C-alpha cells in the first residue's frame, strides 16, 4: 500500500489526530503564556519530542503494512492516544499554564493508559493472527518437500495436492472409524470483480481471502484452492452437522472481509456459497464430484457456472 492510499483509507483517523493536536496547541496558547528561550529544557524537548515522532512513525508503519480491520484499528488507536499524551508533554516545554488549571494534567496523563490498553489488545490479536498463519505455513513447508503441488497465487495446495490428501484422509478415516467431511466455498459472481477492477485486483482479493479462511479454520483442517475462486476444506474427525456450522462461519467471515481496491480504495463486498458432504466408502474422485454437484446446487441462480 502506498502512502497516498494510506491517507485515503485512514483519512478519518489521521484527520481526528491532527484536529486533536491542533486543539491542544490552541488551548495551551489561549490559557497559557510562551516560555522564554532561556527556560527551554533541551533534553526534555528532544526526549519527549523524539518519542512523539516515533509514535507517529510507528503509526505510519502499522497503517501502511496492515490491511484495514479490527486489529489495525486497535493498534492505530492506541498509538494515537499515546502520541497525544506525549504531544502535550512537548507543549509544556514551550508554554506555561497557570497553576490553577487542572485540565492539562488530565489531558496529559489520561490518554496514555488508554493508548497502552488499546495497543496491548491489538498486539494480542496480531499475535494470534500470526500464530494461525505460522501454523499453516509450517504445515505447508513440511509437505512442500514431498509434494510440489501448491497454488502459485496463494499459499495453498492446488487441485492435485487436494486429491492426494483426500485419498489419504479417506484411508485414515476408515482405519480410525472417524467421520470425514469436505467443505467447498465459492465466491458469488467473482467474475464481476475481474471485470470492474482487473485481474490483478481479483488476484489480490483471492490472496486476502485465503488468509481470512486460514484464520477461521482449526489447526487440523486443511484448506486448498481447487480452481479459480473455489476453495475446498478437508475436515478430519468432523460430522456433517459440525461441518455445516463451520461453513456458516466462513460465509459470515467472507461477508465481513474489509478488502479495499489498491487503485481507488473502494470496498469490495463479497458473498460466498458453501456446500458440505460427508465422506462415504467411495473413491476420492467420486467424493469430489459429489461435493462439486452440491456446490452447484447451492449457488444463487445468477452465479451458477455453465
C-alpha positions in Angstrom: 0.0 0.0 0.0 1.4 3.4 -1.0 1.4 6.4 1.4 -1.3 8.0 -0.8 -3.5 5.0 -0.2 -2.8 5.1 3.5 -4.0 8.7 3.6 -7.2 7.7 1.6 -8.0 4.6 3.6 -7.3 6.2 7.1 -8.2 9.8 6.5 -10.7 9.9 9.3 -8.2 8.6 11.9 -5.5 10.8 10.8 -7.8 13.8 10.5 -9.1 13.4 14.1 -5.5 13.1 15.3 -4.5 16.3 13.5 -7.5 18.1 14.9 -6.8 16.9 18.4 -3.2 18.0 18.2 -4.1 21.5 16.9 -6.8 21.8 19.6 -4.2 21.1 22.2 -2.0 23.8 20.8 -4.9 26.3 20.7 -5.9 25.5 24.3 -2.4 26.0 25.6 -1.9 29.3 23.8 -5.3 30.5 24.9 -4.8 29.9 28.6 -1.0 30.0 28.9 2.0 32.1 28.0 5.0 31.2 25.9 8.2 30.4 27.8 11.3 32.4 27.2 14.1 30.8 25.1 16.3 30.6 28.2 13.6 28.5 30.0 13.6 25.8 27.4 15.0 22.4 28.6 16.5 20.9 25.5 17.0 17.4 27.0 13.2 17.2 27.7 12.4 18.7 24.4 14.5 16.1 22.5 13.3 13.2 24.7 9.6 14.0 24.7 9.5 15.3 21.1 11.5 12.4 19.8 9.1 9.9 21.5 6.1 11.7 19.9 7.8 11.5 16.5 8.5 7.8 17.0 4.8 7.3 17.8 3.8 8.9 14.5 6.4 6.8 12.7 5.1 3.6 14.2 1.5 4.7 13.4 2.5 5.1 9.7 4.2 1.7 9.6 1.1 0.0 11.1 -1.3 1.7 8.7 1.0 1.0 5.6 1.8 -2.6 6.3 -1.5 -4.0 7.6 -4.9 -4.4 6.0 -7.8 -2.4 7.3 -9.8 -4.1 10.1 -10.3 -4.6 13.8 -6.7 -5.3 14.7 -5.4 -2.4 12.8 -7.9 -0.1 14.4 -6.8 -1.2 17.9 -3.1 -0.7 17.1 -3.7 2.7 15.4 -6.0 4.0 18.1 -3.5 3.0 20.8 -0.7 4.8 19.1 -2.8 7.9 18.5 -3.7 8.2 22.2 -0.1 7.7 23.2 1.1 10.3 20.7 -1.4 12.8 22.0 -0.2 12.3 25.6 3.5 12.9 24.5 2.4 15.9 22.4 1.0 17.6 25.4 4.2 16.9 27.3 6.1 18.6 24.5 3.8 21.7 24.6 4.6 22.0 28.3 8.2 22.7 27.4 7.2 25.8 25.4 4.0 27.1 27.0 3.4 27.8 30.7 -0.1 27.3 32.0 -1.4 28.9 35.2 -1.2 26.6 38.3 -5.0 26.8 38.9 -5.7 25.0 35.6 -6.1 21.3 36.1 -7.4 20.0 32.8 -3.9 19.9 31.3 -2.9 17.2 33.7 -5.9 15.1 32.7 -5.2 15.6 29.0 -1.5 14.7 29.5 -1.9 11.6 31.7 -5.4 10.2 30.7 -4.7 9.2 27.1 -1.5 7.3 27.9 -3.1 4.3 29.8 -5.9 4.2 27.3 -3.5 4.0 24.5 -1.4 1.3 26.2 -4.6 -0.8 26.7 -5.7 -0.4 23.1 -2.2 -1.2 21.8 -1.9 -4.3 24.0 -5.3 -5.6 22.8 -4.2 -5.0 19.2 -0.8 -6.7 19.7 -2.5 -9.7 21.4 -4.9 -10.2 18.4 -2.0 -9.6 16.0 0.0 -12.3 17.8 -3.0 -14.8 17.5 -3.2 -14.0 13.7 0.4 -14.7 13.2 0.2 -17.9 15.2 -2.6 -19.2 13.0 -0.8 -18.2 9.8 2.5 -19.6 11.0 0.9 -22.9 11.9 -0.4 -23.3 8.4 2.8 -22.2 6.9 4.7 -24.8 9.0 2.3 -27.5 7.7 2.8 -26.2 4.1 6.6 -26.3 4.4 6.5 -29.9 5.7 4.5 -31.2 2.8 6.2 -28.9 0.2 9.3 -31.1 0.2 7.2 -34.1 -0.8 4.5 -32.5 -3.0 5.4 -29.5 -5.1 1.8 -29.1 -6.0 0.9 -25.8 -4.4 -1.0 -23.0 -6.0 1.2 -20.2 -7.5 -1.1 -17.4 -6.3 -2.0 -18.4 -2.8 -0.1 -20.3 -0.1 -2.5 -23.3 -0.5 -2.4 -26.7 -2.1 -3.8 -27.0 -5.6 -6.2 -29.5 -7.2 -3.7 -32.3 -7.5 -2.5 -31.9 -3.9 -6.1 -31.9 -2.8 -6.8 -35.2 -4.5 -3.8 -36.8 -2.8 -4.9 -35.5 0.6 -8.5 -36.7 0.1 -7.2 -40.2 -0.7 -5.0 -40.2 2.5 -7.8 -38.8 4.7 -10.3 -41.3 3.4 -8.0 -44.2 4.3 -7.2 -42.7 7.7 -10.9 -42.1 8.3 -11.8 -45.8 7.6 -8.9 -47.1 9.7 -9.8 -44.9 12.7 -13.6 -45.2 12.2 -13.8 -41.4 12.4 -16.0 -39.1 10.3 -14.6 -37.1 7.5 -16.4 -34.1 5.9 -15.5 -31.9 3.0 -16.5 -28.2 2.7 -16.5 -26.3 -0.6 -16.6 -22.5 -0.7 -17.1 -20.5 -3.9 -17.3 -16.7 -4.3 -20.6 -15.4 -5.8 -20.2 -13.5 -9.0 -16.4 -13.3 -8.7 -16.1 -12.6 -12.4 -17.5 -9.1 -11.9 -14.5 -8.2 -9.7 -12.1 -9.0 -12.6 -14.3 -7.1 -15.0 -14.6 -4.0 -12.9 -11.2 -3.8 -11.3 -9.0 -6.0 -13.4 -7.4 -9.4 -12.8 -4.5 -8.2 -10.6 -7.1 -6.9 -8.2 -9.0 -10.1 -8.4 -5.8 -12.0 -7.5 -5.3 -9.7 -4.5 -8.9 -10.5 -3.3 -8.1 -14.2 -3.6 -4.9 -13.8 -1.6 -6.7 -11.8 1.1 -9.5 -14.4 1.1 -7.0 -17.2 1.6 -5.6 -15.6 4.7 -9.0 -14.9 6.0 -10.2 -18.5 5.6 -7.0 -19.8 7.3 -7.6 -17.6 10.3 -11.1 -19.1 10.7 -10.2 -22.7 10.4 -9.0 -25.1 13.1 -5.4 -26.3 13.3 -6.0 -29.8 11.9 -8.2 -28.6 9.0 -6.6 -28.4 5.5 -7.6 -25.6 3.1 -6.8 -26.0 -0.7 -7.7 -23.9 -3.7 -9.4 -26.2 -6.2 -9.6 -23.7 -9.1 -10.3 -20.1 -9.6 -12.3 -18.7 -6.7 -13.3 -22.2 -5.4 -11.8 -23.5 -2.2 -12.1 -26.9 -0.5 -11.5 -27.7 3.2 -10.8 -31.2 4.5 -12.3 -31.6 7.9 -11.0 -34.7 9.6 -13.0 -36.1 12.6 -15.9 -33.8 11.7 -19.5 -34.8 11.2 -21.9 -33.2 8.7 -23.7 -31.0 11.3 -20.5 -29.6 12.7 -19.2 -29.0 9.2 -22.3 -27.0 8.3 -21.8 -24.8 11.3 -18.2 -24.1 10.2 -19.4 -23.4 6.6 -21.8 -20.8 8.0 -18.9 -19.2 10.0 -16.8 -19.0 6.8 -19.7 -17.4 4.9 -20.0 -14.7 7.5 -16.3 -14.1 7.6 -16.2 -13.6 3.8 -19.1 -11.1 4.0 -17.2 -9.1 6.6 -13.9 -9.0 4.7 -12.7 -5.4 4.6 -10.8 -5.5 1.4 -10.3 -2.2 -0.5 -9.0 -1.8 -4.0 -5.5 -0.6 -4.3 -6.2 1.9 -7.1 -9.3 3.8 -5.7 -9.7 2.4 -2.2 -13.2 1.1 -2.9 -14.7 -1.5 -0.5 -15.1 -4.9 -2.3 -18.3 -6.6 -1.0 -18.2 -10.4 -1.2 -20.6 -13.2 -0.5 -19.9 -16.9 -0.8 -21.8 -20.1 -1.4 -20.9 -23.3 0.5 -21.6 -27.0 0.3 -20.8 -29.8 2.7 -20.7 -33.5 2.1 -19.7 -36.3 4.5 -17.3 -39.0 3.1 -18.7 -42.4 2.4 -17.0 -45.6 1.3 -16.1 -44.2 -2.1 -13.2 -43.2 -4.4 -11.7 -39.7 -4.0 -12.8 -38.6 -7.4 -16.4 -39.6 -6.7 -16.3 -37.7 -3.4 -15.0 -34.6 -5.0 -17.6 -34.9 -7.8 -20.4 -35.2 -5.3 -19.0 -32.1 -3.5 -18.9 -30.1 -6.7 -22.5 -31.0 -7.5 -23.7 -30.0 -4.1 -21.9 -26.6 -4.5 -23.6 -26.1 -7.9 -27.0 -26.7 -6.3 -26.1 -24.2 -3.5 -25.1 -21.4 -5.8 -27.6 -18.5 -6.4 -29.2 -18.7 -9.9 -27.2 -15.8 -11.3 -23.9 -17.1 -10.1 -24.1 -20.7 -11.4 -21.5 -21.7 -13.9 -22.4 -23.2 -17.2 
